[in-house]
Structure formats: structure tokens, C-alpha cells
Amino acid sequence: MPPLADVTFGDILLMVFEIFLFVVWIWILFTIITDLFRNHEMSGWLKAAWLVVLVFIPYLAALVYLIVYGSDMRERQLRAQAEAKHEADHYIRAAAHTSPADELHKLHELVEKGALTEAEYDRAKQKLLATA
């Protein structure tokens, strides 16, 4: 490596660009490996073969994988995101669940404070009892 005084601005820009490309390359590899393990239609032997090829011929293997399985990768990613969202929503609903009696009590307190009229209270009560 040249002494620090001999490093030019162009050398620094080139090094930053090389680091950027390396990070992108690692990101692509992790995306492919994640997709390999997410693909339930592919056999274990085929997954192992893809991993070996990715280790020994990384650029060509990644390019071929993206060409062959690119559209399927998107489908699996969208499906995984939808499942994660559904599970999170289900957990939030379960954790924040209150009974209809609690909701009626809150509505009654709002009527006593004057924040709701009797007509609004009756409508909210009917809606709450209809969903319970």
C-alpha cells in the first residue's frame, strides 16, 4: 500500500466504489441464500448444490439463479411479507383485546363526562353489541 501522502482523491473514490460493490454483492448473496431456504418446492439436494455452486462460482451462479428464479423470488418475498403482516396483526389484536363490557364502560364514562350524547352512545352501543 502506498504511503498516505501518495493517496489521491481518485484512489479514495475508487475505494469507496469498491466497498459499495462489495456490500451490494454480499446483499445479493444473502438474498439468494434466503430465497433458497424459503423455497419449499426445491429439494434439499438442489439447495445444497446451489450453495456449493454459489461458493465456488459465485458470479455466474448468482446471475443464473436470478435469471431462472427471479420472478419466483418476488412471489415468495411477497408471500412471506403478507404472512408476517397477518401474524403481527393477529398478535396486536390478541394483545389489545378488550371485552365488550370494558368498551361499554368506557362509552358510559364518555356520556357522563358529556363527550357523547345519549343518541351517540346508543349508536355506539348497538354497533359494539352487533360485532360482539
Chimera marker file (.cmm) of the C-alpha trace (Angstrom):
<marker_set name="trace">
<marker id="1" x="0.000" y="0.000" z="0.000" r="1" g="1" b="0" radius="0.5"/>
<marker id="2" x="1.383" y="3.432" z="-0.891" r="1" g="1" b="0" radius="0.5"/>
<marker id="3" x="2.182" y="5.930" z="1.853" r="1" g="1" b="0" radius="0.5"/>
<marker id="4" x="-0.756" y="8.023" z="2.954" r="1" g="1" b="0" radius="0.5"/>
<marker id="5" x="0.688" y="11.132" z="1.302" r="1" g="1" b="0" radius="0.5"/>
<marker id="6" x="0.566" y="9.404" z="-2.103" r="1" g="1" b="0" radius="0.5"/>
<marker id="7" x="-3.161" y="8.567" z="-1.898" r="1" g="1" b="0" radius="0.5"/>
<marker id="8" x="-5.177" y="10.745" z="-4.253" r="1" g="1" b="0" radius="0.5"/>
<marker id="9" x="-8.813" y="11.731" z="-4.176" r="1" g="1" b="0" radius="0.5"/>
<marker id="10" x="-9.414" y="9.401" z="-7.117" r="1" g="1" b="0" radius="0.5"/>
<marker id="11" x="-7.943" y="6.497" z="-5.110" r="1" g="1" b="0" radius="0.5"/>
<marker id="12" x="-10.338" y="7.259" z="-2.265" r="1" g="1" b="0" radius="0.5"/>
<marker id="13" x="-13.324" y="7.430" z="-4.628" r="1" g="1" b="0" radius="0.5"/>
<marker id="14" x="-12.301" y="4.139" z="-6.206" r="1" g="1" b="0" radius="0.5"/>
<marker id="15" x="-12.008" y="2.510" z="-2.778" r="1" g="1" b="0" radius="0.5"/>
<marker id="16" x="-15.475" y="3.801" z="-1.771" r="1" g="1" b="0" radius="0.5"/>
<marker id="17" x="-16.911" y="2.445" z="-5.030" r="1" g="1" b="0" radius="0.5"/>
<marker id="18" x="-15.254" y="-0.946" z="-4.440" r="1" g="1" b="0" radius="0.5"/>
<marker id="19" x="-16.670" y="-1.112" z="-0.914" r="1" g="1" b="0" radius="0.5"/>
<marker id="20" x="-20.111" y="-0.217" z="-2.280" r="1" g="1" b="0" radius="0.5"/>
<marker id="21" x="-19.912" y="-3.011" z="-4.862" r="1" g="1" b="0" radius="0.5"/>
<marker id="22" x="-18.766" y="-5.472" z="-2.190" r="1" g="1" b="0" radius="0.5"/>
<marker id="23" x="-21.709" y="-4.579" z="0.064" r="1" g="1" b="0" radius="0.5"/>
<marker id="24" x="-24.134" y="-4.940" z="-2.852" r="1" g="1" b="0" radius="0.5"/>
<marker id="25" x="-22.583" y="-8.317" z="-3.686" r="1" g="1" b="0" radius="0.5"/>
<marker id="26" x="-22.991" y="-9.552" z="-0.094" r="1" g="1" b="0" radius="0.5"/>
<marker id="27" x="-26.586" y="-8.301" z="-0.106" r="1" g="1" b="0" radius="0.5"/>
<marker id="28" x="-27.335" y="-10.221" z="-3.313" r="1" g="1" b="0" radius="0.5"/>
<marker id="29" x="-25.798" y="-13.394" z="-1.869" r="1" g="1" b="0" radius="0.5"/>
<marker id="30" x="-27.838" y="-13.140" z="1.328" r="1" g="1" b="0" radius="0.5"/>
<marker id="31" x="-30.986" y="-12.527" z="-0.727" r="1" g="1" b="0" radius="0.5"/>
<marker id="32" x="-30.329" y="-15.610" z="-2.842" r="1" g="1" b="0" radius="0.5"/>
<marker id="33" x="-29.493" y="-17.779" z="0.158" r="1" g="1" b="0" radius="0.5"/>
<marker id="34" x="-32.618" y="-16.577" z="1.978" r="1" g="1" b="0" radius="0.5"/>
<marker id="35" x="-34.707" y="-17.385" z="-1.071" r="1" g="1" b="0" radius="0.5"/>
<marker id="36" x="-33.114" y="-20.828" z="-1.312" r="1" g="1" b="0" radius="0.5"/>
<marker id="37" x="-34.254" y="-21.691" z="2.194" r="1" g="1" b="0" radius="0.5"/>
<marker id="38" x="-37.673" y="-20.083" z="1.661" r="1" g="1" b="0" radius="0.5"/>
<marker id="39" x="-38.338" y="-22.174" z="-1.463" r="1" g="1" b="0" radius="0.5"/>
<marker id="40" x="-40.279" y="-25.229" z="-0.260" r="1" g="1" b="0" radius="0.5"/>
<marker id="41" x="-40.706" y="-26.618" z="-3.776" r="1" g="1" b="0" radius="0.5"/>
<marker id="42" x="-36.947" y="-27.163" z="-4.201" r="1" g="1" b="0" radius="0.5"/>
<marker id="43" x="-35.388" y="-30.344" z="-2.806" r="1" g="1" b="0" radius="0.5"/>
<marker id="44" x="-32.689" y="-30.247" z="-0.164" r="1" g="1" b="0" radius="0.5"/>
<marker id="45" x="-30.128" y="-31.694" z="-2.567" r="1" g="1" b="0" radius="0.5"/>
<marker id="46" x="-30.808" y="-28.980" z="-5.120" r="1" g="1" b="0" radius="0.5"/>
<marker id="47" x="-30.489" y="-26.319" z="-2.414" r="1" g="1" b="0" radius="0.5"/>
<marker id="48" x="-27.162" y="-27.807" z="-1.336" r="1" g="1" b="0" radius="0.5"/>
<marker id="49" x="-25.975" y="-27.883" z="-4.950" r="1" g="1" b="0" radius="0.5"/>
<marker id="50" x="-26.891" y="-24.208" z="-5.406" r="1" g="1" b="0" radius="0.5"/>
<marker id="51" x="-24.969" y="-23.311" z="-2.235" r="1" g="1" b="0" radius="0.5"/>
<marker id="52" x="-21.872" y="-25.191" z="-3.425" r="1" g="1" b="0" radius="0.5"/>
<marker id="53" x="-22.039" y="-23.525" z="-6.838" r="1" g="1" b="0" radius="0.5"/>
<marker id="54" x="-22.538" y="-20.123" z="-5.159" r="1" g="1" b="0" radius="0.5"/>
<marker id="55" x="-19.358" y="-20.702" z="-3.141" r="1" g="1" b="0" radius="0.5"/>
<marker id="56" x="-17.145" y="-21.908" z="-5.994" r="1" g="1" b="0" radius="0.5"/>
<marker id="57" x="-18.529" y="-19.954" z="-8.985" r="1" g="1" b="0" radius="0.5"/>
<marker id="58" x="-20.267" y="-17.057" z="-7.240" r="1" g="1" b="0" radius="0.5"/>
<marker id="59" x="-20.807" y="-14.504" z="-10.009" r="1" g="1" b="0" radius="0.5"/>
<marker id="60" x="-22.036" y="-16.927" z="-12.641" r="1" g="1" b="0" radius="0.5"/>
<marker id="61" x="-24.170" y="-18.875" z="-10.149" r="1" g="1" b="0" radius="0.5"/>
<marker id="62" x="-25.805" y="-15.711" z="-8.807" r="1" g="1" b="0" radius="0.5"/>
<marker id="63" x="-26.545" y="-14.474" z="-12.309" r="1" g="1" b="0" radius="0.5"/>
<marker id="64" x="-28.042" y="-17.817" z="-13.368" r="1" g="1" b="0" radius="0.5"/>
<marker id="65" x="-30.097" y="-18.065" z="-10.156" r="1" g="1" b="0" radius="0.5"/>
<marker id="66" x="-31.506" y="-14.572" z="-10.617" r="1" g="1" b="0" radius="0.5"/>
<marker id="67" x="-32.422" y="-15.318" z="-14.241" r="1" g="1" b="0" radius="0.5"/>
<marker id="68" x="-34.013" y="-18.705" z="-13.506" r="1" g="1" b="0" radius="0.5"/>
<marker id="69" x="-35.749" y="-17.945" z="-10.187" r="1" g="1" b="0" radius="0.5"/>
<marker id="70" x="-36.054" y="-14.142" z="-10.265" r="1" g="1" b="0" radius="0.5"/>
<marker id="71" x="-39.824" y="-13.902" z="-10.659" r="1" g="1" b="0" radius="0.5"/>
<marker id="72" x="-40.395" y="-16.718" z="-8.160" r="1" g="1" b="0" radius="0.5"/>
<marker id="73" x="-38.195" y="-14.889" z="-5.654" r="1" g="1" b="0" radius="0.5"/>
<marker id="74" x="-40.558" y="-11.928" z="-5.790" r="1" g="1" b="0" radius="0.5"/>
<marker id="75" x="-43.608" y="-14.147" z="-5.225" r="1" g="1" b="0" radius="0.5"/>
<marker id="76" x="-42.017" y="-15.850" z="-2.211" r="1" g="1" b="0" radius="0.5"/>
<marker id="77" x="-40.929" y="-12.497" z="-0.755" r="1" g="1" b="0" radius="0.5"/>
<marker id="78" x="-44.420" y="-11.019" z="-1.104" r="1" g="1" b="0" radius="0.5"/>
<marker id="79" x="-45.967" y="-14.152" z="0.415" r="1" g="1" b="0" radius="0.5"/>
<marker id="80" x="-43.550" y="-14.025" z="3.370" r="1" g="1" b="0" radius="0.5"/>
<marker id="81" x="-44.291" y="-10.341" z="3.959" r="1" g="1" b="0" radius="0.5"/>
<marker id="82" x="-48.042" y="-10.974" z="3.843" r="1" g="1" b="0" radius="0.5"/>
<marker id="83" x="-47.713" y="-13.833" z="6.349" r="1" g="1" b="0" radius="0.5"/>
<marker id="84" x="-45.585" y="-11.696" z="8.673" r="1" g="1" b="0" radius="0.5"/>
<marker id="85" x="-48.105" y="-8.841" z="8.477" r="1" g="1" b="0" radius="0.5"/>
<marker id="86" x="-51.002" y="-11.210" z="9.163" r="1" g="1" b="0" radius="0.5"/>
<marker id="87" x="-49.214" y="-12.701" z="12.189" r="1" g="1" b="0" radius="0.5"/>
<marker id="88" x="-48.313" y="-9.252" z="13.543" r="1" g="1" b="0" radius="0.5"/>
<marker id="89" x="-51.888" y="-8.016" z="13.103" r="1" g="1" b="0" radius="0.5"/>
<marker id="90" x="-53.219" y="-11.133" z="14.815" r="1" g="1" b="0" radius="0.5"/>
<marker id="91" x="-50.794" y="-10.680" z="17.728" r="1" g="1" b="0" radius="0.5"/>
<marker id="92" x="-51.684" y="-6.998" z="18.108" r="1" g="1" b="0" radius="0.5"/>
<marker id="93" x="-55.406" y="-7.771" z="18.117" r="1" g="1" b="0" radius="0.5"/>
<marker id="94" x="-54.905" y="-10.535" z="20.687" r="1" g="1" b="0" radius="0.5"/>
<marker id="95" x="-52.711" y="-8.359" z="22.915" r="1" g="1" b="0" radius="0.5"/>
<marker id="96" x="-55.015" y="-5.338" z="22.751" r="1" g="1" b="0" radius="0.5"/>
<marker id="97" x="-58.250" y="-7.285" z="23.090" r="1" g="1" b="0" radius="0.5"/>
<marker id="98" x="-60.781" y="-5.745" z="25.425" r="1" g="1" b="0" radius="0.5"/>
<marker id="99" x="-64.134" y="-7.186" z="26.311" r="1" g="1" b="0" radius="0.5"/>
<marker id="100" x="-67.400" y="-5.612" z="25.148" r="1" g="1" b="0" radius="0.5"/>
<marker id="101" x="-68.156" y="-4.841" z="28.804" r="1" g="1" b="0" radius="0.5"/>
<marker id="102" x="-64.958" y="-2.748" z="29.022" r="1" g="1" b="0" radius="0.5"/>
<marker id="103" x="-65.934" y="-0.863" z="25.877" r="1" g="1" b="0" radius="0.5"/>
<marker id="104" x="-69.454" y="-0.209" z="27.213" r="1" g="1" b="0" radius="0.5"/>
<marker id="105" x="-67.959" y="1.068" z="30.453" r="1" g="1" b="0" radius="0.5"/>
<marker id="106" x="-65.713" y="3.483" z="28.509" r="1" g="1" b="0" radius="0.5"/>
<marker id="107" x="-68.686" y="4.674" z="26.449" r="1" g="1" b="0" radius="0.5"/>
<marker id="108" x="-70.736" y="5.233" z="29.596" r="1" g="1" b="0" radius="0.5"/>
<marker id="109" x="-67.892" y="7.286" z="31.118" r="1" g="1" b="0" radius="0.5"/>
<marker id="110" x="-67.834" y="9.442" z="27.974" r="1" g="1" b="0" radius="0.5"/>
<marker id="111" x="-71.573" y="10.070" z="28.328" r="1" g="1" b="0" radius="0.5"/>
<marker id="112" x="-71.138" y="11.050" z="31.987" r="1" g="1" b="0" radius="0.5"/>
<marker id="113" x="-68.357" y="13.485" z="31.031" r="1" g="1" b="0" radius="0.5"/>
<marker id="114" x="-70.570" y="14.983" z="28.340" r="1" g="1" b="0" radius="0.5"/>
<marker id="115" x="-68.289" y="13.953" z="25.460" r="1" g="1" b="0" radius="0.5"/>
<marker id="116" x="-71.052" y="11.791" z="23.933" r="1" g="1" b="0" radius="0.5"/>
<marker id="117" x="-74.760" y="12.392" z="23.638" r="1" g="1" b="0" radius="0.5"/>
<marker id="118" x="-77.270" y="9.694" z="24.507" r="1" g="1" b="0" radius="0.5"/>
<marker id="119" x="-78.002" y="9.162" z="20.796" r="1" g="1" b="0" radius="0.5"/>
<marker id="120" x="-74.299" y="8.709" z="20.005" r="1" g="1" b="0" radius="0.5"/>
<marker id="121" x="-73.980" y="6.374" z="22.980" r="1" g="1" b="0" radius="0.5"/>
<marker id="122" x="-76.917" y="4.259" z="21.767" r="1" g="1" b="0" radius="0.5"/>
<marker id="123" x="-75.472" y="4.031" z="18.235" r="1" g="1" b="0" radius="0.5"/>
<marker id="124" x="-72.022" y="3.041" z="19.535" r="1" g="1" b="0" radius="0.5"/>
<marker id="125" x="-73.595" y="0.549" z="21.935" r="1" g="1" b="0" radius="0.5"/>
<marker id="126" x="-75.629" y="-1.066" z="19.145" r="1" g="1" b="0" radius="0.5"/>
<marker id="127" x="-72.553" y="-1.245" z="16.903" r="1" g="1" b="0" radius="0.5"/>
<marker id="128" x="-70.477" y="-2.748" z="19.718" r="1" g="1" b="0" radius="0.5"/>
<marker id="129" x="-73.126" y="-5.342" z="20.582" r="1" g="1" b="0" radius="0.5"/>
<marker id="130" x="-73.577" y="-6.225" z="16.902" r="1" g="1" b="0" radius="0.5"/>
<marker id="131" x="-69.853" y="-7.004" z="16.498" r="1" g="1" b="0" radius="0.5"/>
<marker id="132" x="-69.579" y="-8.947" z="19.775" r="1" g="1" b="0" radius="0.5"/>
<link id1="1" id2="2" r="1" g="1" b="0" radius="0.2"/>
<link id1="2" id2="3" r="1" g="1" b="0" radius="0.2"/>
<link id1="3" id2="4" r="1" g="1" b="0" radius="0.2"/>
<link id1="4" id2="5" r="1" g="1" b="0" radius="0.2"/>
<link id1="5" id2="6" r="1" g="1" b="0" radius="0.2"/>
<link id1="6" id2="7" r="1" g="1" b="0" radius="0.2"/>
<link id1="7" id2="8" r="1" g="1" b="0" radius="0.2"/>
<link id1="8" id2="9" r="1" g="1" b="0" radius="0.2"/>
<link id1="9" id2="10" r="1" g="1" b="0" radius="0.2"/>
<link id1="10" id2="11" r="1" g="1" b="0" radius="0.2"/>
<link id1="11" id2="12" r="1" g="1" b="0" radius="0.2"/>
<link id1="12" id2="13" r="1" g="1" b="0" radius="0.2"/>
<link id1="13" id2="14" r="1" g="1" b="0" radius="0.2"/>
<link id1="14" id2="15" r="1" g="1" b="0" radius="0.2"/>
<link id1="15" id2="16" r="1" g="1" b="0" radius="0.2"/>
<link id1="16" id2="17" r="1" g="1" b="0" radius="0.2"/>
<link id1="17" id2="18" r="1" g="1" b="0" radius="0.2"/>
<link id1="18" id2="19" r="1" g="1" b="0" radius="0.2"/>
<link id1="19" id2="20" r="1" g="1" b="0" radius="0.2"/>
<link id1="20" id2="21" r="1" g="1" b="0" radius="0.2"/>
<link id1="21" id2="22" r="1" g="1" b="0" radius="0.2"/>
<link id1="22" id2="23" r="1" g="1" b="0" radius="0.2"/>
<link id1="23" id2="24" r="1" g="1" b="0" radius="0.2"/>
<link id1="24" id2="25" r="1" g="1" b="0" radius="0.2"/>
<link id1="25" id2="26" r="1" g="1" b="0" radius="0.2"/>
<link id1="26" id2="27" r="1" g="1" b="0" radius="0.2"/>
<link id1="27" id2="28" r="1" g="1" b="0" radius="0.2"/>
<link id1="28" id2="29" r="1" g="1" b="0" radius="0.2"/>
<link id1="29" id2="30" r="1" g="1" b="0" radius="0.2"/>
<link id1="30" id2="31" r="1" g="1" b="0" radius="0.2"/>
<link id1="31" id2="32" r="1" g="1" b="0" radius="0.2"/>
<link id1="32" id2="33" r="1" g="1" b="0" radius="0.2"/>
<link id1="33" id2="34" r="1" g="1" b="0" radius="0.2"/>
<link id1="34" id2="35" r="1" g="1" b="0" radius="0.2"/>
<link id1="35" id2="36" r="1" g="1" b="0" radius="0.2"/>
<link id1="36" id2="37" r="1" g="1" b="0" radius="0.2"/>
<link id1="37" id2="38" r="1" g="1" b="0" radius="0.2"/>
<link id1="38" id2="39" r="1" g="1" b="0" radius="0.2"/>
<link id1="39" id2="40" r="1" g="1" b="0" radius="0.2"/>
<link id1="40" id2="41" r="1" g="1" b="0" radius="0.2"/>
<link id1="41" id2="42" r="1" g="1" b="0" radius="0.2"/>
<link id1="42" id2="43" r="1" g="1" b="0" radius="0.2"/>
<link id1="43" id2="44" r="1" g="1" b="0" radius="0.2"/>
<link id1="44" id2="45" r="1" g="1" b="0" radius="0.2"/>
<link id1="45" id2="46" r="1" g="1" b="0" radius="0.2"/>
<link id1="46" id2="47" r="1" g="1" b="0" radius="0.2"/>
<link id1="47" id2="48" r="1" g="1" b="0" radius="0.2"/>
<link id1="48" id2="49" r="1" g="1" b="0" radius="0.2"/>
<link id1="49" id2="50" r="1" g="1" b="0" radius="0.2"/>
<link id1="50" id2="51" r="1" g="1" b="0" radius="0.2"/>
<link id1="51" id2="52" r="1" g="1" b="0" radius="0.2"/>
<link id1="52" id2="53" r="1" g="1" b="0" radius="0.2"/>
<link id1="53" id2="54" r="1" g="1" b="0" radius="0.2"/>
<link id1="54" id2="55" r="1" g="1" b="0" radius="0.2"/>
<link id1="55" id2="56" r="1" g="1" b="0" radius="0.2"/>
<link id1="56" id2="57" r="1" g="1" b="0" radius="0.2"/>
<link id1="57" id2="58" r="1" g="1" b="0" radius="0.2"/>
<link id1="58" id2="59" r="1" g="1" b="0" radius="0.2"/>
<link id1="59" id2="60" r="1" g="1" b="0" radius="0.2"/>
<link id1="60" id2="61" r="1" g="1" b="0" radius="0.2"/>
<link id1="61" id2="62" r="1" g="1" b="0" radius="0.2"/>
<link id1="62" id2="63" r="1" g="1" b="0" radius="0.2"/>
<link id1="63" id2="64" r="1" g="1" b="0" radius="0.2"/>
<link id1="64" id2="65" r="1" g="1" b="0" radius="0.2"/>
<link id1="65" id2="66" r="1" g="1" b="0" radius="0.2"/>
<link id1="66" id2="67" r="1" g="1" b="0" radius="0.2"/>
<link id1="67" id2="68" r="1" g="1" b="0" radius="0.2"/>
<link id1="68" id2="69" r="1" g="1" b="0" radius="0.2"/>
<link id1="69" id2="70" r="1" g="1" b="0" radius="0.2"/>
<link id1="70" id2="71" r="1" g="1" b="0" radius="0.2"/>
<link id1="71" id2="72" r="1" g="1" b="0" radius="0.2"/>
<link id1="72" id2="73" r="1" g="1" b="0" radius="0.2"/>
<link id1="73" id2="74" r="1" g="1" b="0" radius="0.2"/>
<link id1="74" id2="75" r="1" g="1" b="0" radius="0.2"/>
<link id1="75" id2="76" r="1" g="1" b="0" radius="0.2"/>
<link id1="76" id2="77" r="1" g="1" b="0" radius="0.2"/>
<link id1="77" id2="78" r="1" g="1" b="0" radius="0.2"/>
<link id1="78" id2="79" r="1" g="1" b="0" radius="0.2"/>
<link id1="79" id2="80" r="1" g="1" b="0" radius="0.2"/>
<link id1="80" id2="81" r="1" g="1" b="0" radius="0.2"/>
<link id1="81" id2="82" r="1" g="1" b="0" radius="0.2"/>
<link id1="82" id2="83" r="1" g="1" b="0" radius="0.2"/>
<link id1="83" id2="84" r="1" g="1" b="0" radius="0.2"/>
<link id1="84" id2="85" r="1" g="1" b="0" radius="0.2"/>
<link id1="85" id2="86" r="1" g="1" b="0" radius="0.2"/>
<link id1="86" id2="87" r="1" g="1" b="0" radius="0.2"/>
<link id1="87" id2="88" r="1" g="1" b="0" radius="0.2"/>
<link id1="88" id2="89" r="1" g="1" b="0" radius="0.2"/>
<link id1="89" id2="90" r="1" g="1" b="0" radius="0.2"/>
<link id1="90" id2="91" r="1" g="1" b="0" radius="0.2"/>
<link id1="91" id2="92" r="1" g="1" b="0" radius="0.2"/>
<link id1="92" id2="93" r="1" g="1" b="0" radius="0.2"/>
<link id1="93" id2="94" r="1" g="1" b="0" radius="0.2"/>
<link id1="94" id2="95" r="1" g="1" b="0" radius="0.2"/>
<link id1="95" id2="96" r="1" g="1" b="0" radius="0.2"/>
<link id1="96" id2="97" r="1" g="1" b="0" radius="0.2"/>
<link id1="97" id2="98" r="1" g="1" b="0" radius="0.2"/>
<link id1="98" id2="99" r="1" g="1" b="0" radius="0.2"/>
<link id1="99" id2="100" r="1" g="1" b="0" radius="0.2"/>
<link id1="100" id2="101" r="1" g="1" b="0" radius="0.2"/>
<link id1="101" id2="102" r="1" g="1" b="0" radius="0.2"/>
<link id1="102" id2="103" r="1" g="1" b="0" radius="0.2"/>
<link id1="103" id2="104" r="1" g="1" b="0" radius="0.2"/>
<link id1="104" id2="105" r="1" g="1" b="0" radius="0.2"/>
<link id1="105" id2="106" r="1" g="1" b="0" radius="0.2"/>
<link id1="106" id2="107" r="1" g="1" b="0" radius="0.2"/>
<link id1="107" id2="108" r="1" g="1" b="0" radius="0.2"/>
<link id1="108" id2="109" r="1" g="1" b="0" radius="0.2"/>
<link id1="109" id2="110" r="1" g="1" b="0" radius="0.2"/>
<link id1="110" id2="111" r="1" g="1" b="0" radius="0.2"/>
<link id1="111" id2="112" r="1" g="1" b="0" radius="0.2"/>
<link id1="112" id2="113" r="1" g="1" b="0" radius="0.2"/>
<link id1="113" id2="114" r="1" g="1" b="0" radius="0.2"/>
<link id1="114" id2="115" r="1" g="1" b="0" radius="0.2"/>
<link id1="115" id2="116" r="1" g="1" b="0" radius="0.2"/>
<link id1="116" id2="117" r="1" g="1" b="0" radius="0.2"/>
<link id1="117" id2="118" r="1" g="1" b="0" radius="0.2"/>
<link id1="118" id2="119" r="1" g="1" b="0" radius="0.2"/>
<link id1="119" id2="120" r="1" g="1" b="0" radius="0.2"/>
<link id1="120" id2="121" r="1" g="1" b="0" radius="0.2"/>
<link id1="121" id2="122" r="1" g="1" b="0" radius="0.2"/>
<link id1="122" id2="123" r="1" g="1" b="0" radius="0.2"/>
<link id1="123" id2="124" r="1" g="1" b="0" radius="0.2"/>
<link id1="124" id2="125" r="1" g="1" b="0" radius="0.2"/>
<link id1="125" id2="126" r="1" g="1" b="0" radius="0.2"/>
<link id1="126" id2="127" r="1" g="1" b="0" radius="0.2"/>
<link id1="127" id2="128" r="1" g="1" b="0" radius="0.2"/>
<link id1="128" id2="129" r="1" g="1" b="0" radius="0.2"/>
<link id1="129" id2="130" r="1" g="1" b="0" radius="0.2"/>
<link id1="130" id2="131" r="1" g="1" b="0" radius="0.2"/>
<link id1="131" id2="132" r="1" g="1" b="0" radius="0.2"/>
</marker_set>
